Amino acid sequence: MDRPNIVLVCVDEMRADAMGAAGNEHIDTPNLDDLARGGYRFTRAYSATPTCVPARVAMFTGKSPDLHGRYGYREGISFPDAYPVTLQSTLREAGYQAFGVGKMHVFPDRARCGFDDVLLHDGFLHTSRRLSGGPSAAIDDYVDFLRRETGDPRADYQETGIGCNAMTARPWEREERLHPTRWVADESFRVLERRDPTRPFFLYMSFHRPHAPFDPPAWLWDKYRGREFPPRPLGDWVERFDEHRRDFASEAEFGAQKETTHQQVRAGYYGSIEFIDLQLNRLREKLSDHALAEDTIIVFVSDHGDMMGDHDMYRKSVGYEGSARVPLVVHVPPRWREGWGDPGEVEAIAELRDLMPTLLGLAGVEVPGGVDGMSLRPGEPVREHLHGEHLIGSLGRHSMQWIRSQRHKYVWFSGDGHEQLFDLVEDPQELRDLAGEAGAADELARHREILVRELTGREEGFVADGELVAGRPVQSEASWVQEFARI
């Protein structure tokens, strides 16, 4: 074979620190840890727009928010019209077979976006369910499978009653083989069995979990329910969000949960991750069965993280480490490592947009014009800083803008101009806000200037006369993207 196969394993809402290889002693991820030890683990990888839709736009297009124009969560925008060139379409044009299994989270649901074929399970998408009058095979292949296997024509993945964005948890009530995580793995393996053996393949193996609902198999639920976890980090700045708190609300992004609730959610979250970890072992065994292991690159990544109670926050969208930093492992078999050097940890600041040029480079395929992601191949230029952002509607229509530099993180809230500064070397949990300290004034000013450069020219008017302007109206996407809204 003159080109490698590629499996891109994408999970939903997994924090960068939720794996043993990252130093977490409270979760068991032996297979992901093995993948990391034999590959390249990027310790400073981020999702610049940390919610499901814009994160996948970045991953599929290789573009920054400035170019792909998605600044927040918004359904109903036609992906094929807005983004005709994707990672998968480029590989397909170069002769690859391209298959997607699991969560796509694009509109319309059946848009292939460059894949030869897709098998869908996006989880609970309110917009899609409203358009189809509930779950159906029209929008979810897993639903069709579940109804066939159970003999229940009304079977639904929401029957447990726990919410798709809620801080509620319970064990999976059906057979383990019927879990959506198993379904994604099983269907991915069928793709490998049915591929054209004369051509290389690209498989997007996309798990909906550990995104809520937090419902791992019962044995994993029991395992983590019995574990003790360290105290949640609470920064000296948490009161900044007091007016936005909704303590004990099941879907609140800002606010406390009962400690018993937090423990249950953490058990469901960690159990869901370990269940995915087991599928990674199955994947590697399946590749070995088909004599594909030495010719297949495996990438493991998440679209964003989850705050999981850090600083009394849950879910995602904010620029803090729990939400924005993601696991990223690139496992390259020895025969395809030319120019990559020995496996190990990589400290370069990486972002989801970088997957497209990195994987195209490994495949020997030219990167299309307009892509501003950077190849993660060692020896290539690295970024000095990363700009991230997301519209935070629950904060009174703020746009949360942030800069991740080599040592610091700077945060600016567009609604009122509030600033934060963290030293991530001395303070990786973002406990101490340095913005008001005299000794940090120079760093604060330097990072503010970086953000000014990043936002100059934006249509919202975030910058005027070289200064950040607070209180400007915000939007979840650029005007040119709004032209492709279909609902």
Order of alpha helices (4+ residues) and beta strands (2+ residues): beta-alpha-beta-alpha-alpha-alpha-alpha-beta-beta-alpha-alpha-alpha-beta-alpha-alpha-beta-alpha-beta-beta-alpha-beta-beta-beta-beta-alpha-beta-beta-alpha
